Amino acid sequence: MPKMKTDKGAKARFKVTGTGKLRRQHAFTSHLLEKKSSKRMRHLHQDVEVSSGDARRVRKLLGR
């Protein structure tokens, strides 16, 4: 049976922390920025943990 390949799109979007948690970036940070407040943008630029419902699927895409 051939090796499982990592999904390259998932590899670019998700990072695994040292403790095994999955991190992702927020959406809504690339355009139409004038109407978004500085506070909102500051919070959107912070990475966040992948929800438990999606984590299993993401792990599979990453080959973990």
C-alpha positions as CSV (number, residue, x, y, z in Angstrom):
1,M,0.0,0.0,0.0
2,P,1.4,3.4,-0.9
3,K,2.3,6.1,1.7
4,M,-0.3,8.6,2.7
5,K,0.4,12.0,1.3
6,T,0.0,15.2,3.3
7,D,-2.6,17.6,1.9
8,K,-0.5,20.6,0.8
9,G,-3.3,23.1,1.3
10,A,-3.8,21.9,4.8
11,K,-0.1,22.0,5.5
12,A,-0.1,25.7,4.5
13,R,-3.1,26.5,6.7
14,F,-2.6,24.6,9.9
15,K,0.3,24.3,12.4
16,V,0.7,21.6,15.1
17,T,1.9,22.9,18.5
18,G,4.4,21.1,20.6
19,T,1.6,19.6,22.7
20,G,-0.3,18.4,19.6
21,K,-2.9,21.0,19.3
22,L,-3.9,22.4,15.9
23,R,-3.7,26.2,15.3
24,R,-5.2,28.2,12.4
25,Q,-5.5,31.8,11.4
26,H,-8.7,33.9,11.4
27,A,-10.5,34.8,8.1
28,F,-11.5,38.3,7.1
29,T,-8.0,39.8,7.3
30,S,-7.1,40.4,3.6
31,H,-9.3,43.1,2.1
32,L,-12.0,45.7,2.9
33,L,-10.0,46.7,5.9
34,E,-11.0,50.3,6.2
35,K,-14.3,49.5,7.8
36,K,-12.8,47.1,10.3
37,S,-11.5,48.6,13.6
38,S,-8.0,48.3,14.8
39,K,-9.1,46.3,17.8
40,R,-11.0,43.9,15.6
41,M,-7.9,43.5,13.3
42,R,-5.6,43.0,16.3
43,H,-7.8,40.1,17.5
44,L,-8.1,38.6,14.0
45,H,-4.4,38.5,13.6
46,Q,-4.0,36.1,16.6
47,D,-3.9,32.4,15.8
48,V,-6.7,30.3,17.4
49,E,-7.2,26.6,18.1
50,V,-9.1,24.5,15.5
51,S,-12.5,23.5,16.8
52,S,-12.9,20.0,18.1
53,G,-15.4,19.1,15.4
54,D,-12.9,19.9,12.6
55,A,-9.7,18.7,14.4
56,R,-10.1,15.1,13.4
57,R,-10.6,15.9,9.7
58,V,-7.6,18.3,9.8
59,R,-5.4,15.7,11.4
60,K,-6.3,13.2,8.7
61,L,-5.3,15.8,6.0
62,L,-2.0,16.4,7.7
63,G,-1.3,12.6,7.9
64,R,-1.3,12.5,11.7
